[in-house]
Amino acid sequence: MAMPREVCAIVGACLDLFPGVPASPAVLAMLLARVERKKFLTILDGPRIPYGAPDRIEIQLVGRKMNKLLVRVRPAVAPPGDGHHLIVWEYTVAATTEGMLAAIVDSGAVLANLKRGLCESCAAAEPPRKKLKCAGLQMCPDCVLARALGCRPL
């Protein structure tokens, strides 16, 4: 049974890639074509800042047959050159419109988590690790479990 046209319109209006940019097949195909043409796409999360780029999503075409999208989320870094190679999250998806949608939606969720900050106890460990905090908590999931069980995080 198909949904009524009015319901489809309401649901479709809620599916925005970015504010004002609908997640339509045409938009996803256009973004994928740009990545295939330029081999790289950077999506900034906010305006440019004086010391470099803000938090951002980088999508790169990779693979022996150039049929995969490598998706990375990089945070803004305060001093120039300090940690400009820092990658908070990275994964690979198929170079299709469905893969492009998954890449943008999943990395958008990581950007939202990035606004919470990195886990301080992981950053203080030797060697330091960069893990994102959980929603509503002051530490990452590994540290939460380690504290609950009374052991050291991995």
GIHU-V118564 format. One record per backbone hydrogen bond with DSSP energy under -1.0 kcal/mol. CO is the residue of the C=O (numbers start at 1). NH is the residue of the N-H. If there is no record, write none. Layout:
# GIHU-V118564
co = {CO CO}
nh = {NH NH}
This chain:
# GIHU-V118564
co = {4 5 6 7 8 9 14 15 18 21 21 22 24 25 26 27 28 29 30 31 32 33 34 35 39 41 43 49 52 55 56 57 58 59 60 62 63 67 68 69 70 71 72 73 73 74 79 81 83 89 91 93 94 96 97 98 99 100 101 102 103 104 105 106 107 108 109 110 111 113 117 119 120 122 131 134 139 140 141 142 143 144 145 146 146}
nh = {8 9 10 11 12 13 16 23 21 17 18 24 28 29 30 31 32 33 34 35 36 37 38 39 61 59 57 52 49 45 74 43 72 41 70 68 66 95 62 93 60 91 58 88 89 56 82 83 86 73 71 69 96 100 101 102 103 104 105 106 107 108 109 110 111 112 113 114 115 116 133 123 124 129 119 137 134 144 145 146 147 148 149 150 151}
